[in-house]
């Protein structure tokens, strides 16, 4: 499977938001291929629009503020591992 993001303009932050919104958990110890598969599938669900997944992230952040930062850090680190060196949005 390609290490290319579903949309070439996506940043690591965009991909992390998509991963954050997926069913994958840190405790699953997903492989890079599993991460890319989950991100690709959810990206299609969000119609390739990162803002659609960002709304899911906001909902989760509101529902679980105590675990948001840890999960987002995991998502950022995990997409870096799965996709390689990507830009992170400021």
Secondary structure, 3 states (H helix, E strand, C coil): CCCCCCCCCCCHHHHHHHHHHCCCCHHHCCCHHHHHHHHHHHHHHCCCCHHHHHHHHHHHHHHCHHHHHHHHHHHHHHHHHHHCCCCCCC
